[in-house]
Amino acid sequence: MRKKLSVLLVVLFVLLSVGVVSAAEYTIKVGNTQPMGHIYNQGLLRFKELVEDRSNGEIEVQIFPSSQLGDERDLVEGLQLGTVQMALSSTGPLGGFVTEIMVLDLPYLFKNRAHAYSVLDGEIGQELSKGFVDAGIRNLGYWENGWRNITNSVRPIYEPEDLNGIKIRVMESKLMLASLEAMGASPLPMAFSEVYTALEQGTIDAQENPLAVIYSNNFAEVQEYLSMTQHFYNPALLLISESFYSSLPEDYKEIVRKSASEAKEYERYLSILADERLLGKLQEEGMEVNSVDKDAFVEATKSVYDENAKMIGEGDKEAGLELMNKIQ
Ligand code: PAF
């Protein structure tokens, strides 16, 4: 009898240590598209540490990087279905779930990071978050993807005209597509997991992303030019499935919210550091970096605001314009 019991205990110990069974009361699977070295996952590691520590291991956080659980749209659908508990997603695909959030995809919307943080962490950010609950999702905070810049394999881009004829991958966002079109490029929406191969095979010439993404995904191997357009400030939302969140006891909800907010500050800090450090590294990897005529890009994309105000205002153009003005 005693022998049987010790065999059972050994089996249980092995299963626990390889993660086949979990000692935790709740398990949070959190998915994202980026490799472990990227700022998203460094921020999520901090979140995991805080949550597991504060819940004495009763909440376990499992991180799934590199699109293991799907691209950003798949992840958000997973949150709605309850197959994924949490996801970190840039705003790109989110307009398909909550129309108003598309306002954040407008080109040259924010003057600088301080402006973006004050809008996102303030009343406007809270208002935009409310829309998610009806979609079965909760926004735990605006983390940072960062300022998006254009890379390509054809020529340096100094002004919008240089984009003529360039096939560029964009996120699945109507506003991002409209913005790149207004710049004169030929944009093509595509899920992120397909981008490296499409660049390698020449199906597309270009893509646009923050430096941290360009670096972590080795785009220097397949892209020669990096032009510092900074055309979108791109937040990333830490989202949780509403049905999972409601199933948590109040004290665990508080732990999750507080930890998400603290990890957000850390992730934003890493994003700032990445912008400072990675330009030199990308040059070392062979990329030719250039600055651009930003005023010309602002001018070329101005029409995107008026043309999309009705959509952002969910049929009410004045409401859309008012929201844009409030942010600016
Ligand atoms: O380009 C994208 O799709 C996004 O910026 C990415 C890389 C998935 C990060 O959120």
Residues whose N, C-alpha, C, O or C-beta is under 5 A from the ligand:
A	BS01	PAF	T33 S89 S90 N145 M171 F192 E208 N209 V213
